[in-house]
């Protein structure tokens, strides 16, 4: 019985995440997301030193 409940909860969470990601994609592609302060992202890189 608990496995069915856990499975239902996981499916519900997955559905919510998919709906949220679709909404965020629409906002970003429409240009409605605006930031007042610039955001600088530093990528530390991958692969290590040689």
Backbone as a printed PyTorch tensor [residue, N CA C, xyz], in Angstrom:
tensor([[[  0.8200,  -1.1870,   0.0000],
         [  0.0000,   0.0000,   0.0000],
         [  0.8730,   1.2630,   0.0000]],

        [[  1.9420,   1.2720,   0.7980],
         [  2.8100,   2.4540,   0.8710],
         [  3.5260,   2.7010,  -0.4470]],

        [[  3.8550,   1.6350,  -1.1540],
         [  4.5300,   1.7930,  -2.4520],
         [  3.6300,   2.5300,  -3.4390]],

        [[  2.3370,   2.2480,  -3.4130],
         [  1.4130,   2.9380,  -4.3070],
         [  1.3070,   4.4150,  -3.9510]],

        [[  1.2830,   4.7200,  -2.6650],
         [  1.2030,   6.1090,  -2.2170],
         [  2.4820,   6.8470,  -2.5970]],

        [[  3.6370,   6.2170,  -2.3680],
         [  4.9110,   6.8350,  -2.7400],
         [  4.9770,   7.0760,  -4.2490]],

        [[  4.5280,   6.1140,  -5.0210],
         [  4.5260,   6.2440,  -6.4750],
         [  3.6290,   7.3960,  -6.9190]],

        [[  2.4610,   7.5260,  -6.3120],
         [  1.5320,   8.6050,  -6.6410],
         [  2.1340,   9.9620,  -6.2930]],

        [[  2.8210,  10.0540,  -5.1660],
         [  3.4520,  11.3140,  -4.7580],
         [  4.5580,  11.6850,  -5.7320]],

        [[  5.3660,  10.7180,  -6.1310],
         [  6.4500,  10.9870,  -7.0840],
         [  5.8780,  11.4480,  -8.4210]],

        [[  4.8270,  10.8060,  -8.8930],
         [  4.2010,  11.2290, -10.1430],
         [  3.6260,  12.6390, -10.0320]],

        [[  3.0220,  12.9600,  -8.9040],
         [  2.4660,  14.2910,  -8.7000],
         [  3.5690,  15.3460,  -8.6990]],

        [[  4.6520,  15.0770,  -7.9990],
         [  5.7750,  16.0140,  -7.9650],
         [  6.3910,  16.1900,  -9.3560]],

        [[  6.5110,  15.1150, -10.0920],
         [  7.0450,  15.1880, -11.4470],
         [  6.1480,  16.0400, -12.3440]],

        [[  4.8460,  15.8610, -12.2190],
         [  3.9080,  16.6540, -13.0160],
         [  4.0110,  18.1370, -12.6620]],

        [[  4.1440,  18.4520, -11.3820],
         [  4.2770,  19.8510, -10.9490],
         [  5.5620,  20.4490, -11.5020]],

        [[  6.6560,  19.7030, -11.4450],
         [  7.9270,  20.1980, -11.9760],
         [  7.8480,  20.4530, -13.4750]],

        [[  7.1910,  19.5870, -14.1940],
         [  7.0530,  19.7660, -15.6410],
         [  6.2210,  21.0060, -15.9440]],

        [[  5.1380,  21.2140, -15.2050],
         [  4.3050,  22.4010, -15.4280],
         [  5.0720,  23.6740, -15.0930]],

        [[  5.8520,  23.6430, -14.0240],
         [  6.6310,  24.8210, -13.6410],
         [  7.6990,  25.1200, -14.6860]],

        [[  8.3620,  24.0980, -15.2060],
         [  9.4160,  24.3200, -16.1860],
         [  8.8380,  24.8900, -17.4830]],

        [[  7.6600,  24.4470, -17.8770],
         [  7.0160,  24.9930, -19.0780],
         [  6.6770,  26.4650, -18.8770]],

        [[  6.2010,  26.8220, -17.7080],
         [  5.8520,  28.2160, -17.4250],
         [  7.0990,  29.0900, -17.4090]],

        [[  8.1740,  28.6160, -16.8190],
         [  9.4100,  29.3890, -16.7800],
         [  9.9730,  29.5860, -18.1780]],

        [[  9.8910,  28.5750, -19.0070],
         [ 10.3780,  28.6860, -20.3810],
         [  9.6010,  29.7600, -21.1400]],

        [[  8.2850,  29.8170, -20.9280],
         [  7.4670,  30.8420, -21.5740],
         [  7.8620,  32.2360, -21.1080]],

        [[  8.1140,  32.4010, -19.8220],
         [  8.4830,  33.7120, -19.2900],
         [  9.8160,  34.1790, -19.8580]],

        [[ 10.7900,  33.2920, -19.8990],
         [ 12.1140,  33.6670, -20.3730],
         [ 12.0880,  33.9720, -21.8590]],

        [[ 11.3990,  33.1610, -22.6420],
         [ 11.3740,  33.3740, -24.0880],
         [ 10.5530,  34.6050, -24.4700]],

        [[  9.6220,  35.0230, -23.6250],
         [  8.8050,  36.1920, -23.9480],
         [  9.4950,  37.4910, -23.5610]],

        [[ 10.5690,  37.4220, -22.8190],
         [ 11.2920,  38.6270, -22.4230],
         [ 10.6830,  39.3220, -21.2190]],

        [[  9.7580,  38.6850, -20.5270],
         [  9.1270,  39.3080, -19.3730],
         [ 10.0140,  39.2740, -18.1370]],

        [[ 11.0560,  38.4840, -18.1670],
         [ 11.9680,  38.4160, -17.0370],
         [ 12.9920,  39.5280, -17.1970]],

        [[ 12.9990,  40.4300, -16.2640],
         [ 13.9540,  41.5370, -16.3240],
         [ 14.7050,  41.6000, -15.0050]],

        [[ 15.9450,  41.9510, -15.0890],
         [ 16.7510,  42.1010, -13.8870],
         [ 17.2860,  43.5060, -13.7940]],

        [[ 17.2710,  44.0480, -12.6200],
         [ 17.7640,  45.4010, -12.4380],
         [ 19.2760,  45.4030, -12.2670]],

        [[ 19.7900,  44.3850, -11.6460],
         [ 21.2310,  44.2860, -11.4290],
         [ 21.7960,  43.2010, -12.3300]],

        [[ 22.9320,  43.4630, -12.9590],
         [ 23.5360,  42.4080, -13.7870],
         [ 24.0170,  41.2560, -12.9150]],

        [[ 23.9520,  40.0820, -13.4610],
         [ 24.3920,  38.8870, -12.7500],
         [ 25.6320,  38.3490, -13.4450]],

        [[ 26.7130,  38.2150, -12.7080],
         [ 27.9600,  37.7020, -13.2650],
         [ 28.1640,  36.2940, -12.7220]],

        [[ 28.3410,  35.3550, -13.6330],
         [ 28.5130,  33.9560, -13.2540],
         [ 29.9180,  33.5320, -13.6230]],

        [[ 30.6420,  32.9810, -12.6640],
         [ 31.9980,  32.4860, -12.9090],
         [ 31.9710,  30.9750, -12.9790]],

        [[ 32.4940,  30.4370, -14.0610],
         [ 32.5690,  28.9980, -14.2270],
         [ 33.9780,  28.5630, -13.8750]],

        [[ 34.0840,  27.7060, -12.8840],
         [ 35.4180,  27.2850, -12.4340],
         [ 36.1120,  26.3750, -13.4230]],

        [[ 35.4230,  25.8980, -14.4030],
         [ 36.0230,  25.0320, -15.4070],
         [ 35.9480,  23.5710, -15.0130]],

        [[ 36.3310,  22.7510, -15.9350],
         [ 36.2880,  21.3060, -15.7150],
         [ 37.5630,  20.6920, -16.2510]],

        [[ 37.9760,  19.5870, -15.7100],
         [ 39.1110,  18.8590, -16.2320],
         [ 40.3650,  18.9430, -15.3680]],

        [[ 40.4090,  19.8680, -14.4520],
         [ 41.5680,  19.9530, -13.5590],
         [ 42.7910,  20.5290, -14.2290]],

        [[ 43.9220,  20.4620, -13.5240],
         [ 45.2010,  21.0230, -14.0100],
         [ 46.0120,  19.9470, -14.6910]],

        [[ 46.8140,  20.3670, -15.6560],
         [ 47.7220,  19.4110, -16.3340],
         [ 49.0970,  19.9520, -16.3590]]])
